[in-house]
Amino acid sequence: MFRTTLYVLLVTVMFTLLAACGGQEQVQEEEIEGENQEYVAIVNDQEIPRAEYEELILQQQTMYAENGFDVTEDEEMMQVIEDQVLEELISQALIEQAFVERNIEVSDEKVQEELALIKSEFEDETQFEETLLASNLTVEELKELIAQQVKLEQLIASEIGEITVTEEEIETLFNQYVENFEDEELNYEEVKPLIEQQLMDEKRNEHTLQLIDNLKQDANIELFV
């Protein structure tokens, strides 16, 4: 269950950072001719360091290289990566600014409470630590993910609305699975939590897209790449 919990945290945070990639036309961006050596964009007076931008691009190149792909030789792919990284940083800045402007905070007690729930899904501390290691996470990084997740859900709830899944929606998706997997016998009560989580993830992503679009509409963004 922890893998599911961790997956949700990672996907939610990363989707938040990538969500704006499809909505660039709605951003009030002003492209400045030439490059700035110190930063690649200014988001509502917040500078996005060029060093951070280049580091994230390098991480993407390394990730592809580990899977046997040298993207540095593919100009089109490199442009996609550069655009995505820039949008990640812009989206992250907008959300962090929204947290501050709306006084959205999460207490250490809340983070510890959520962490304890995650740990309770393991047989022991060793299994928990091994799973963290396999996920390339430290405990502190996990706690930061938890904090970001909690704050993001608070922001979405205040700006877009609470994320809820109805029994009818779960049953509808279950029936689709039954039709698609006729050779397998599916037990509704057994798969219900997984279906509910899937629907929650989908709705969270939709709400995040809408949130990013709303923040961009009111943003002043200057690009220097």
Protein Blocks (a to p, Z undefined) as FASTA:
>chain_A
ZZmmmmmmmmmmmmmmmmmmmmmmmpccdddedjdfkbmbdeehiacdfklmmmmmmmmm
mmmmmnopafklmmklmmmmmmmmmmmmmmmmmmmmmmmmnopacdfklmmmmmmmmmmm
pmblmlmmmmmmmnopafklmmmmmmmmmmmmmmmmmmnopcdddfklmmmmmmmmmmmm
mmbccdfklmmmmmmmmmmmmmmmmmmmmmmmmmmmmpccddfZZ
